[in-house]
Amino acid sequence: ETSGIASRLPLGGWNSFSYELEGTNSELDRAPTTPAIIASPGYFQALRLAPRLGRAFTETDGISGPPVALVNESFARKFWPTDTALGKRVRLIKNQTAQPWLIVVGVVPDVLQNFRSPLEHEALIYLPYAEEPQREMFVLARTRVVPGTLADAFRKSLRSIDPNLAAYDMRSLEDRLAQARLS
């Protein structure tokens, strides 16, 4: 039905970035960190995560137009409890250098990303893959057939894109979540 990519899967942790919110004066070498997921537009469709406010990523985000980000509901409540998160600006700090401002264009539902006990929703930011590409990504696909029957088709499709791409640890999200709960 649909597919997308993400730097981490639900209950699989997150990437961590130093950041600054517009209107705060953080010292760049002491900037706080936030959990983040790098994702393609299809990620939200594959997980059926419709934005609560605003929009999800589009194919042009990170390519043309202003840099954007999404936040989850916990992030929005934590940092803008009496205001809307839409239109707010946040920027990443890399090597003590402030990056361009990212405009929050959507607020998505909370997803459990941590694998600690107790399980709780973290204030999380989402970045478009085109703005923050990663070497390793997870491919998510929503299908109408039994997921285990598609492994060969996925491998063949990856080889047609790039014969050097490796596909491994292919499992259904349900299997991954069950294993995470047992760990």
C-alpha positions as CSV (number, residue, x, y, z in Angstrom):
1,E,0.0,0.0,0.0
2,T,2.7,2.5,1.0
3,S,6.3,2.7,2.2
4,G,8.7,5.0,3.9
5,I,12.0,5.2,5.7
6,A,13.0,6.2,9.2
7,S,16.2,6.4,11.3
8,R,14.5,4.4,14.1
9,L,11.4,2.3,14.5
10,P,8.8,2.5,17.3
11,L,10.4,1.2,20.6
12,G,13.8,1.4,18.8
13,G,15.2,4.5,20.4
14,W,16.1,7.7,18.6
15,N,18.8,10.0,17.3
16,S,19.8,12.8,19.6
17,F,20.5,16.4,18.5
18,S,21.5,19.6,20.3
19,Y,18.9,22.2,19.6
20,E,17.7,25.7,20.3
21,L,14.1,27.1,20.4
22,E,13.6,30.5,18.9
23,G,13.3,33.1,21.7
24,T,15.7,31.3,24.0
25,N,19.3,32.2,24.4
26,S,21.2,28.9,24.8
27,E,24.9,28.9,24.8
28,L,25.8,26.8,21.8
29,D,28.3,24.6,23.7
30,R,25.6,23.9,26.4
31,A,22.6,23.5,24.2
32,P,20.1,20.9,25.4
33,T,19.5,17.7,23.4
34,T,16.3,16.3,22.0
35,P,15.3,12.9,20.8
36,A,14.7,13.0,17.0
37,I,13.6,10.7,14.2
38,I,14.7,11.3,10.6
39,A,11.9,10.2,8.3
40,S,10.5,10.3,4.8
41,P,6.9,11.4,4.0
42,G,5.8,7.8,3.6
43,Y,6.8,6.9,7.2
44,F,3.7,8.6,8.6
45,Q,1.5,7.0,6.0
46,A,2.9,3.5,6.7
47,L,2.3,3.9,10.4
48,R,-1.0,5.6,9.9
49,L,0.1,8.6,11.8
50,A,-2.1,11.5,10.6
51,P,-1.0,14.9,11.9
52,R,-3.1,16.3,14.7
53,L,-2.3,19.8,13.5
54,G,-0.7,21.0,10.3
55,R,0.7,18.5,7.9
56,A,3.2,15.7,7.5
57,F,6.3,15.8,5.4
58,T,6.0,16.1,1.6
59,E,8.4,15.0,-1.1
60,T,9.7,18.6,-1.5
61,D,10.6,19.1,2.2
62,G,14.3,19.4,2.5
63,I,14.8,20.0,-1.2
64,S,13.1,23.3,-1.9
65,G,11.4,25.8,0.3
66,P,12.1,26.6,3.9
67,P,13.6,23.9,6.2
68,V,10.9,22.2,8.2
69,A,10.3,19.9,11.2
70,L,7.4,18.1,12.8
71,V,7.0,17.6,16.5
72,N,5.0,15.1,18.5
73,E,2.3,16.1,20.9
74,S,4.6,15.7,23.9
75,F,7.1,18.2,22.4
76,A,4.3,20.7,21.6
77,R,2.9,20.4,25.2
78,K,6.3,20.7,26.8
79,F,7.5,23.8,24.9
80,W,4.4,25.6,23.9
81,P,1.8,24.6,26.5
82,T,-0.5,27.6,25.9
83,D,0.2,28.2,22.2
84,T,0.2,26.3,18.9
85,A,3.4,24.7,17.8
86,L,2.7,25.5,14.2
87,G,5.0,28.1,12.8
88,K,7.4,28.0,15.7
89,R,11.0,27.7,14.9
90,V,13.7,25.3,16.2
91,R,17.2,24.8,15.0
92,L,19.8,22.1,15.5
93,I,23.3,22.8,16.9
94,K,26.1,20.9,15.2
95,N,29.7,21.2,16.3
96,Q,28.7,24.3,18.3
97,T,27.4,25.9,15.1
98,A,23.7,26.9,14.9
99,Q,22.0,25.5,11.8
100,P,19.2,27.2,9.8
101,W,15.9,27.6,11.6
102,L,13.4,24.8,11.0
103,I,9.7,25.8,10.9
104,V,7.3,23.4,12.7
105,V,4.7,22.5,10.1
106,G,2.9,19.7,11.9
107,V,2.2,18.0,15.2
108,V,1.9,14.2,15.1
109,P,0.6,11.8,17.7
110,D,3.0,10.4,20.3
111,V,4.6,7.1,19.5
112,L,6.6,5.0,22.0
113,Q,10.2,5.3,21.0
114,N,12.0,4.4,24.2
115,F,12.9,0.9,25.2
116,R,13.4,1.7,28.9
117,S,11.2,0.9,31.8
118,P,8.8,2.6,32.4
119,L,7.7,3.2,28.9
120,E,6.8,6.8,28.4
121,H,6.4,9.3,25.5
122,E,9.4,11.5,24.9
123,A,9.2,15.0,23.6
124,L,10.3,14.2,20.0
125,I,11.2,16.1,16.8
126,Y,10.9,14.7,13.3
127,L,13.3,15.8,10.6
128,P,12.9,15.2,6.8
129,Y,15.4,12.6,5.5
130,A,16.3,15.1,2.7
131,E,17.5,17.6,5.3
132,E,19.3,15.1,7.6
133,P,20.3,12.0,5.5
134,Q,21.6,9.0,7.4
135,R,23.8,6.0,6.4
136,E,21.4,3.4,7.8
137,M,17.7,3.6,7.6
138,F,14.7,1.3,8.3
139,V,12.3,0.7,5.5
140,L,8.6,0.5,6.5
141,A,6.0,-0.9,4.2
142,R,2.3,-1.3,4.7
143,T,0.9,-4.2,2.8
144,R,-2.3,-6.1,2.2
145,V,-0.5,-9.5,2.1
146,V,1.3,-11.5,4.7
147,P,4.5,-9.4,5.4
148,G,6.8,-12.5,5.5
149,T,6.0,-13.3,1.9
150,L,7.6,-10.1,0.6
151,A,11.2,-10.5,1.6
152,D,12.4,-11.6,-1.8
153,A,10.5,-8.9,-3.6
154,F,12.0,-6.2,-1.3
155,R,15.5,-7.6,-1.8
156,K,15.0,-7.6,-5.6
157,S,13.6,-4.1,-5.5
158,L,16.6,-2.8,-3.5
159,R,19.0,-4.4,-5.9
160,S,17.3,-2.7,-8.8
161,I,17.8,0.7,-7.1
162,D,21.4,0.0,-6.1
163,P,23.1,-3.4,-6.1
164,N,25.3,-2.4,-3.1
165,L,22.3,-1.8,-0.8
166,A,22.0,-4.4,1.9
167,A,18.6,-5.6,3.2
168,Y,18.7,-7.5,6.5
169,D,16.6,-8.2,9.6
170,M,13.4,-8.1,7.7
171,R,10.5,-8.6,10.0
172,S,7.0,-7.4,10.6
173,L,6.6,-4.4,12.9
174,E,4.4,-6.6,15.1
175,D,7.3,-9.1,15.5
176,R,9.7,-6.3,16.3
177,L,7.4,-4.8,18.9
178,A,6.8,-8.2,20.5
179,Q,10.5,-8.7,20.8
180,A,11.1,-5.3,22.3
181,R,8.5,-6.0,24.9
182,L,10.3,-9.2,25.9
183,S,13.7,-7.6,26.1
